[in-house]
Amino acid sequence: MKIVGKIVLIYLLLYTSIGFSQKTSDKLKREQSRLEQKISDTKFLLSKSKSAKETSLDELKVIKNQIFYREQLLKNYDNQIRAAELSLKSKAQQIELLYEKINQLKKQYQKLLIYAYKHRNIYGKMMFIFSSGSYFEALKRIKYLEYIAEIQEKQFLAIRQHQKLIKEEIIIIEKEKEHKRAIIQEKLNEKIEIESDRKNQEYLYQKFKNEENILISKLAKEESLRRNLRDRINEAIRQEIAAEEARRKKEEAERLVSSDTKNNLNSSSSESIFLETKESYKLNASFEKNKGRLPWPVKRGNITENFGKNLHPTLKNVTTNNRGIDISTSKNSQVRAVFKGQVTSVLKIPGAGKVIIIKHGNYRTVYSNLQDTYVKSGMNIDTKKVIGTLLLSESVNMSIAHFEIHHVIGSKVTCLNPTLWISH
């Protein structure tokens, strides 16, 4: 029974290890797929920009991102190889322990058979049963012998089955390890590509360094456009809040005037406000529930400027402050709503294209740098509904989508980091 308990413990440790290794492997593979998709996106953007006559800072940012993704991918493959080797070593040790237990059982069986053979006339099974003091004792001895035989048979069957399973999994892991090694060999050209990207990055960096005066002048102009965009968006949201508050007060006043009794007045007013609050609450909860899972405002792209402060790619000690994120994508790409809601504003800002603001309860999503818009204020739209197309950027073959998320509580408006809300 002690041996059986030890074998059970080995099985538990074996399957716990297998489950943990499988989860680690699956996680690494998901990360690999994500990185390969990002590299594919950056390659796509850079291939489009090659035909442009003039290079841009956006191209420099995309190259920087591509180098980062490639380095992360190589680390990912190294981790997968190490994980496979550790899993293989662990399973080999577990098989060795099982072999030791089998050898112990074989020795016990050997002694038992020799002893039974030598004393077969005196201590045979039938003699063991017939030597019982009573009928009930004989029954107990029969059950005992059957139980022993069943336990021994189950021990051997279980060990053989698990040995077969472990051997099969080791073969799978060996094949997987070889596959990973082959992929690593194939991915070694990524290092060559990284070096090529770095050379290209350095070339563009020096090119823009030689144009610092032009860049500083351009940056000042862009900052002016950013401030104008920020002010116009803030003003639009303030007007929306004021208009909504005025509408609520007007509706409440009309209800009060049209009611016959005080009880009816209070009932009608409170019921309407409750229903409106309830609907708003549901939409807020639905939007918040999808945090980290919202679709991107464009089908394919690469984040080239993050939320908050960003270092300028070439100018030292120069930063820009972004109230949202900038996504580089192919020229004239379509822009889509990241969540269902109501269009509350469609603005046209000189130098910054057109802007669409969509309300999702107490949240607002803002889409700017648009060339054309396909929606109007007051329209209700669904998730992934195409709402417009992007302007061309300076690189001619690339467009930049500017995306913001705002949280409105009363008259307070807070800018949120869109990177935390969209899927990765």
C-alpha positions in Angstrom: 0.0 0.0 0.0 2.9 2.3 0.7 4.2 1.7 -2.8 0.8 2.4 -4.3 0.7 5.7 -2.4 4.1 6.7 -3.7 3.1 5.9 -7.2 -0.1 8.0 -6.9 2.0 10.9 -5.6 4.4 10.6 -8.6 1.4 10.6 -11.0 0.1 13.8 -9.3 3.4 15.5 -9.6 3.7 14.4 -13.2 0.4 15.8 -14.3 0.9 19.0 -12.3 4.2 19.5 -14.1 2.7 18.7 -17.5 -0.2 21.2 -16.9 2.1 24.0 -15.8 4.5 23.4 -18.7 1.6 23.4 -21.2 0.3 26.7 -19.9 3.8 28.2 -20.2 4.2 26.9 -23.7 0.7 28.2 -24.8 1.5 31.6 -23.3 4.8 31.9 -25.2 3.1 30.8 -28.4 0.4 33.4 -28.0 3.1 36.0 -27.4 5.0 34.8 -30.5 1.9 35.2 -32.7 1.3 38.7 -31.3 4.9 39.8 -32.0 4.9 38.2 -35.5 1.7 40.1 -36.3 3.2 43.4 -35.1 6.4 42.7 -37.2 4.1 42.0 -40.2 2.3 45.4 -39.6 5.6 47.3 -39.4 7.0 45.6 -42.5 3.8 46.5 -44.4 4.0 50.2 -43.4 7.7 50.4 -44.3 7.2 48.7 -47.6 4.6 51.3 -48.5 6.8 54.2 -47.4 9.7 53.1 -49.5 8.0 54.4 -52.7 7.7 57.9 -51.1 10.0 60.6 -52.3 10.5 62.0 -48.8 11.1 60.1 -45.6 9.3 61.2 -42.4 9.7 61.0 -38.7 6.8 58.5 -38.6 9.0 56.1 -40.7 11.8 56.5 -38.2 9.3 55.6 -35.4 8.1 52.6 -37.2 11.6 51.3 -37.8 12.3 51.7 -34.0 9.2 49.7 -33.2 10.1 47.0 -35.7 13.6 46.6 -34.1 12.0 46.2 -30.7 9.5 43.6 -31.8 12.2 41.5 -33.6 14.3 41.5 -30.5 11.4 40.5 -28.3 10.6 37.7 -30.8 14.1 36.3 -30.6 13.9 36.3 -26.8 10.5 34.6 -27.0 12.0 31.7 -29.1 14.9 31.3 -26.6 12.4 31.0 -23.8 10.4 28.4 -25.6 13.5 26.3 -26.2 14.5 26.5 -22.5 11.0 25.6 -21.4 11.0 22.6 -23.7 14.4 21.4 -22.4 13.3 21.8 -18.7 10.1 19.9 -19.4 12.0 17.1 -21.1 14.4 16.8 -18.2 11.6 16.8 -15.6 9.8 14.0 -17.5 12.9 11.9 -17.8 13.4 12.1 -14.0 9.9 11.1 -13.4 10.2 8.1 -15.7 13.4 7.0 -13.9 11.4 7.1 -10.6 8.7 4.9 -12.1 11.3 2.4 -13.3 12.6 2.2 -9.8 9.2 1.4 -8.4 8.6 -1.2 -11.1 11.9 -2.9 -10.2 10.8 -3.0 -6.6 7.5 -4.5 -7.5 9.2 -7.1 -9.7 11.5 -8.1 -6.8 8.6 -8.5 -4.5 6.7 -10.6 -7.0 9.8 -12.7 -7.6 10.2 -13.5 -3.8 6.4 -14.2 -3.6 6.4 -16.6 -6.5 9.5 -18.5 -5.2 8.1 -18.8 -1.7 4.7 -19.9 -3.1 6.4 -22.5 -5.3 8.5 -24.0 -2.5 5.6 -24.2 -0.2 2.9 -24.9 -2.7 1.7 -28.1 -1.0 1.4 -26.5 2.4 0.7 -22.8 1.7 -1.1 -22.9 -1.6 -4.1 -20.7 -2.1 -6.5 -23.5 -1.5 -4.7 -24.6 1.7 -4.7 -20.9 2.8 -8.5 -20.8 2.4 -9.3 -24.3 3.8 -7.2 -23.7 6.9 -9.6 -21.0 8.0 -11.2 -21.5 11.4 -14.7 -20.7 10.1 -16.8 -20.2 6.9 -16.8 -16.4 7.3 -13.0 -16.4 7.8 -12.6 -18.4 4.6 -14.7 -15.8 2.7 -12.6 -13.0 4.1 -9.4 -14.8 2.9 -10.9 -15.3 -0.5 -11.7 -11.6 -0.7 -8.3 -10.7 0.6 -6.6 -12.8 -2.1 -8.8 -11.3 -4.8 -8.0 -7.8 -3.5 -4.3 -8.4 -3.5 -4.4 -9.8 -7.1 -6.5 -6.8 -8.2 -4.2 -4.3 -6.6 -1.1 -5.8 -8.1 -2.7 -6.0 -11.6 -3.8 -2.4 -11.4 -0.4 -1.3 -10.3 1.3 -2.8 -13.3 -1.4 -1.6 -15.7 -1.3 1.9 -14.4 2.5 2.1 -14.5 2.6 0.7 -18.0 0.0 3.1 -19.3 1.7 6.1 -17.8 5.1 5.0 -19.0 3.6 4.8 -22.5 2.0 8.2 -22.1 5.2 9.8 -20.8 7.3 8.3 -23.6 4.8 9.6 -26.2 5.0 13.1 -24.7 8.8 13.0 -24.6 8.7 12.1 -28.3 6.4 15.1 -28.9 8.6 17.4 -26.9 11.7 16.2 -28.7 10.0 17.0 -32.0 8.8 20.3 -30.7 12.3 21.2 -29.5 13.8 20.3 -32.9 11.1 22.4 -34.5 11.9 25.3 -32.2 15.6 24.9 -33.0 14.8 24.9 -36.7 12.7 28.0 -36.3 15.5 29.7 -34.3 17.9 28.9 -37.2 15.4 30.4 -39.6 14.8 33.4 -37.4 18.5 34.2 -37.2 18.0 36.2 -40.3 16.0 38.5 -38.0 19.3 39.5 -36.5 20.5 40.4 -39.9 17.3 42.4 -40.5 17.7 44.1 -37.2 21.2 45.3 -38.1 19.9 46.5 -41.5 17.1 48.3 -39.7 19.5 49.9 -37.3 21.7 51.2 -40.2 18.6 52.6 -41.9 17.5 54.1 -38.5 20.9 55.7 -38.1 20.9 57.1 -41.6 17.4 58.7 -41.1 18.5 59.9 -37.7 21.5 61.8 -39.1 19.4 63.1 -41.9 16.9 64.7 -39.6 19.7 65.8 -37.2 21.0 67.9 -40.1 17.6 69.5 -40.4 17.1 70.5 -36.8 16.1 74.0 -37.5 13.4 72.8 -39.9 12.2 70.2 -37.3 12.1 72.8 -34.5 10.0 75.1 -36.7 7.7 72.2 -37.7 7.4 71.0 -34.1 6.2 74.5 -33.0 3.6 74.4 -35.7 2.5 70.9 -34.7 2.2 72.0 -31.1 0.1 74.9 -32.1 -2.2 72.5 -34.0 -2.3 70.2 -31.0 -3.4 73.0 -28.7 -6.0 74.1 -31.1 -7.3 70.5 -31.4 -7.3 70.1 -27.6 -9.2 73.4 -27.1 -11.8 72.5 -29.8 -12.4 69.0 -28.4 -12.7 70.4 -24.8 -15.1 73.1 -26.0 -17.2 70.6 -27.9 -17.5 68.3 -24.9 -18.4 71.2 -22.6 -21.1 72.3 -25.0 -22.4 68.7 -25.1 -22.6 68.6 -21.3 -24.3 72.0 -21.2 -26.8 71.0 -23.9 -27.6 67.8 -22.2 -28.1 69.5 -18.8 -30.3 72.1 -20.5 -32.4 69.4 -22.2 -32.9 67.6 -18.9 -34.0 70.7 -17.1 -36.4 71.6 -19.9 -37.9 68.1 -20.0 -38.3 68.2 -16.2 -40.0 71.6 -16.3 -42.4 70.5 -19.0 -43.3 67.4 -16.9 -43.9 69.6 -13.9 -46.2 72.0 -15.8 -48.2 69.2 -17.4 -48.8 67.2 -14.2 -52.2 67.6 -12.3 -51.1 66.7 -8.7 -48.0 66.9 -6.6 -47.8 63.1 -6.3 -48.1 62.6 -10.0 -45.5 65.3 -10.5 -42.9 63.6 -8.2 -43.7 60.2 -9.6 -43.3 61.2 -13.2 -40.1 63.2 -12.6 -38.3 60.6 -10.5 -39.2 57.8 -12.8 -37.9 59.5 -15.9 -34.6 60.5 -14.2 -34.2 56.9 -12.9 -34.7 55.3 -16.3 -32.2 57.7 -17.9 -29.6 57.0 -15.1 -30.2 53.3 -15.5 -29.6 53.3 -19.2 -26.5 55.4 -18.8 -25.3 53.0 -16.1 -25.7 50.0 -18.4 -23.8 51.6 -21.2 -21.0 52.7 -18.8 -20.8 49.2 -17.4 -20.7 47.7 -20.9 -17.9 50.0 -22.0 -15.9 49.5 -18.8 -16.3 45.7 -19.1 -14.5 45.8 -22.5 -11.5 47.6 -21.1 -8.4 46.0 -22.8 -10.6 44.4 -25.4 -11.8 47.3 -27.5 -11.0 47.0 -31.2 -8.5 49.4 -32.8 -9.9 52.5 -34.6 -8.1 51.2 -37.7 -7.9 47.6 -38.9 -4.1 47.6 -39.2 -1.4 49.9 -37.8 1.4 50.6 -35.4 1.4 52.9 -32.4 4.1 55.5 -33.1 3.3 57.9 -30.3 2.0 56.9 -26.9 -0.2 58.6 -24.3 1.5 61.2 -22.2 5.0 62.5 -22.7 7.0 61.3 -25.7 10.7 62.0 -26.4 11.3 63.5 -29.8 13.0 60.9 -32.0 15.9 63.2 -33.0 15.8 66.4 -30.9 17.5 66.1 -27.6 15.6 67.1 -24.4 12.4 67.8 -26.5 9.2 66.1 -25.5 5.6 66.2 -26.8 2.5 65.6 -24.7 -0.1 63.4 -26.2 -3.7 63.3 -24.9 -4.3 60.1 -26.8 -2.3 57.8 -29.1 -1.1 58.2 -32.7 -1.4 55.1 -34.9 0.6 54.9 -38.2 -1.3 53.1 -40.9 -1.6 52.8 -44.7 -2.7 55.9 -46.5 -6.3 56.9 -46.5 -7.2 54.1 -44.2 -10.8 53.8 -42.9 -11.5 54.7 -39.3 -14.1 52.8 -37.3 -15.9 53.2 -34.0 -14.3 51.2 -31.2 -17.7 50.8 -29.4 -21.4 51.4 -29.9 -22.6 54.8 -29.1 -24.0 58.1 -30.4 -22.2 60.7 -32.5 -22.3 63.9 -30.6 -19.9 66.2 -32.6 -18.4 66.4 -36.0 -15.8 69.2 -36.2 -13.6 70.6 -38.9 -10.3 72.0 -37.6 -8.0 73.8 -40.0 -4.7 72.0 -40.3 -5.9 69.0 -38.3 -8.6 67.7 -40.6 -12.0 66.6 -39.2 -12.8 65.3 -35.8 -15.6 62.9 -34.6 -16.7 62.5 -31.0 -18.8 59.5 -30.0 -20.6 59.2 -26.6 -20.7 55.9 -24.7 -22.6 56.8 -21.5 -20.1 58.8 -19.4 -17.3 58.1 -21.9 -16.3 59.8 -25.1 -14.0 58.4 -27.9 -12.4 61.0 -30.2 -11.2 60.3 -33.7 -9.2 63.0 -35.4 -7.0 63.7 -38.5 -9.8 62.7 -40.7 -10.2 63.7 -44.4 -13.8 62.5 -44.9 -16.6 61.7 -42.4 -19.5 59.3 -43.0 -21.6 60.1 -40.0 -23.6 63.1 -38.6 -24.2 64.4 -35.1 -27.1 62.5 -33.4 -26.5 59.2 -35.3 -26.4 55.9 -33.3 -23.6 53.6 -34.5 -22.4 50.1 -33.7 -19.0 48.8 -32.8 -16.5 48.7 -35.8 -18.8 50.9 -37.9 -16.7 52.9 -40.4 -17.0 56.6 -39.6 -14.5 58.2 -42.0 -11.1 58.1 -43.7 -7.7 59.5 -42.8 -5.7 62.4 -44.2 -2.4 61.7 -45.8 0.7 62.3 -43.7 3.9 64.0 -44.9 5.2 60.6 -46.0 2.5 60.5 -48.7 2.1 56.7 -48.3 1.2 56.7 -44.7 -1.6 58.2 -42.6 -1.8 58.9 -38.8 -4.9 58.1 -36.8 -5.2 60.2 -33.6 -7.4 58.5 -31.0 -8.5 59.7 -27.5 -10.7 58.4 -24.7 -12.3 60.8 -22.2 -14.3 60.1 -19.0 -17.0 62.6 -18.1 -18.3 62.9 -14.6 -20.5 66.0 -14.1 -18.5 68.8 -15.5 -15.1 67.1 -15.0 -13.4 65.6 -18.0 -10.4 63.2 -17.7 -8.2 62.0 -20.5 -7.6 58.2 -20.3 -4.7 56.2 -21.8 -6.2 54.4 -24.9 -3.5 51.8 -24.8 -5.0 50.3 -21.7 -8.4 50.0 -23.4 -7.7 48.6 -26.9 -6.8 45.0 -27.5 -3.2 43.9 -27.9 
